[in-house]
Amino acid sequence: MATVAVLSGPERRRRWSPSEKKRIVEESLVAGSVVAAVARRHDVHPNLVHHWRRQAKQAAATGGGLKLLPMSLSGLLGMEPRTAGSIEIELGAALRVRVDARVDEAALGRVLRALGSVGR
């Protein structure tokens, strides 16, 4: 009589750390090495090793990460930070508008025009 073994549960995939991938790729790039043989030694499918090699090649071509660009702050030095002014409006018996000295003239003009059109 034959014995049947039932295997259940999801198949688990091996997770390769970046350092493991790098080590396997470097081993596959050694002169005279064969990708299939390297893959067998590490129990990896050869297509995966080829994929990692392509990724490594692309990373090397693009600089492989974050690049910092030079930046000049000379135009920003000496500039004071802009702070918002305040406009306070009271709509009581007598309309009162209080304006801070830092309020932009164009903004104040828009507010006054809007207030002028409210009473019409």
Backbone torsions as a table, in degrees:
resi	resn	phi	psi	omega
1	MET	NA	139.0	-177.6
2	ALA	-85.4	147.9	177.9
3	THR	-102.7	133.5	179.7
4	VAL	-115.8	127.1	176.7
5	ALA	-104.9	128.2	179.8
6	VAL	-101.6	119.8	177.5
7	LEU	-102.8	127.7	-179.3
8	SER	-124.9	167.2	179.8
9	GLY	97.4	159.3	-178.4
10	PRO	-71.1	146.1	176.1
11	GLU	-72.2	133.7	-177.4
12	ARG	-93.9	137.4	177.3
13	ARG	-94.1	144.1	177.7
14	ARG	-77.3	134.9	175.9
15	ARG	-101.1	122.7	-179.2
16	TRP	-101.0	128.3	177.7
17	SER	-73.8	157.3	177.8
18	PRO	-56.0	-35.9	-179.9
19	SER	-69.5	-36.4	176.8
20	GLU	-66.2	-44.2	178.5
21	LYS	-59.2	-44.6	-178.9
22	LYS	-61.4	-43.5	-179.0
23	ARG	-63.5	-42.6	-179.9
24	ILE	-67.3	-42.5	178.7
25	VAL	-62.7	-45.3	179.4
26	GLU	-61.4	-39.0	177.8
27	GLU	-64.9	-36.3	-179.3
28	SER	-74.1	-17.3	-179.0
29	LEU	-92.2	-5.3	178.2
30	VAL	-64.8	137.2	-179.2
31	ALA	-56.0	131.4	177.6
32	GLY	89.2	-8.0	179.9
33	SER	-81.5	152.9	179.0
34	VAL	-113.3	128.9	-176.1
35	VAL	-56.8	-42.5	-179.0
36	ALA	-60.9	-40.0	-180.0
37	ALA	-68.3	-41.8	177.9
38	VAL	-62.7	-43.2	179.9
39	ALA	-61.7	-43.5	178.5
40	ARG	-61.5	-42.1	-179.7
41	ARG	-59.6	-33.2	-176.6
42	HIS	-104.3	7.5	179.6
43	ASP	55.9	49.4	179.1
44	VAL	-125.2	147.4	175.5
45	HIS	-71.5	137.8	-179.3
46	PRO	-56.7	-34.0	179.0
47	ASN	-61.2	-34.9	179.3
48	LEU	-68.1	-38.9	177.2
49	VAL	-63.9	-43.0	177.2
50	HIS	-61.1	-40.3	178.9
51	HIS	-61.8	-45.3	178.6
52	TRP	-63.4	-36.3	178.5
53	ARG	-64.3	-42.7	178.0
54	ARG	-62.3	-43.0	178.6
55	GLN	-61.1	-42.7	179.8
56	ALA	-64.6	-39.1	179.7
57	LYS	-65.8	-43.1	178.8
58	GLN	-64.6	-41.3	179.6
59	ALA	-63.7	-38.7	179.1
60	ALA	-68.3	-36.2	-178.7
61	ALA	-70.3	-32.7	-177.7
62	THR	-96.3	3.3	-179.3
63	GLY	96.0	-9.6	172.1
64	GLY	67.4	24.5	175.8
65	GLY	158.4	-152.8	-175.5
66	LEU	-71.1	133.5	175.2
67	LYS	-117.8	137.5	176.7
68	LEU	-100.9	133.4	-179.4
69	LEU	-104.3	145.2	177.9
70	PRO	-67.3	146.1	-177.5
71	MET	-140.2	140.0	179.9
72	SER	-105.3	129.0	178.0
73	LEU	-105.4	8.1	-175.0
74	SER	-60.8	-34.4	179.2
75	GLY	-72.0	-22.1	-178.1
76	LEU	-92.5	-19.5	-178.7
77	LEU	-69.5	138.8	179.5
78	GLY	88.0	-9.1	177.8
79	MET	-82.8	136.3	176.8
80	GLU	-83.7	144.0	177.6
81	PRO	-66.1	140.3	179.9
82	ARG	-79.3	132.6	174.7
83	THR	-117.1	144.8	-178.3
84	ALA	-77.1	139.1	174.3
85	GLY	-84.2	175.7	179.6
86	SER	-128.0	144.1	175.2
87	ILE	-121.9	122.9	-178.7
88	GLU	-112.4	126.9	-177.4
89	ILE	-122.2	128.0	175.1
90	GLU	-113.4	124.5	178.8
91	LEU	-108.4	75.6	178.5
92	GLY	-110.9	-149.2	178.1
93	ALA	-61.3	-40.3	176.8
94	ALA	-117.1	125.0	180.0
95	LEU	-68.0	129.4	-179.6
96	ARG	-127.7	131.7	177.6
97	VAL	-123.6	121.8	175.9
98	ARG	-109.7	132.2	-175.6
99	VAL	-125.1	129.6	175.4
100	ASP	-75.8	152.4	-179.3
101	ALA	-65.8	-20.5	-177.7
102	ARG	-87.0	0.8	-178.0
103	VAL	-71.2	135.2	177.2
104	ASP	-67.5	135.2	-177.6
105	GLU	-61.2	-39.3	-179.6
106	ALA	-64.8	-40.0	178.8
107	ALA	-65.3	-41.9	178.3
108	LEU	-62.9	-41.1	178.0
109	GLY	-60.6	-41.8	178.5
110	ARG	-63.3	-41.3	-180.0
111	VAL	-65.1	-45.0	-178.8
112	LEU	-65.6	-38.8	177.0
113	ARG	-64.6	-39.4	178.9
114	ALA	-65.7	-40.2	177.8
115	LEU	-66.5	-36.3	178.9
116	GLY	-65.7	-32.6	-178.7
117	SER	-83.4	-12.5	-179.6
118	VAL	-70.4	-39.5	-176.9
119	GLY	-77.8	-8.6	-175.6
120	ARG	-84.1	NA	NA
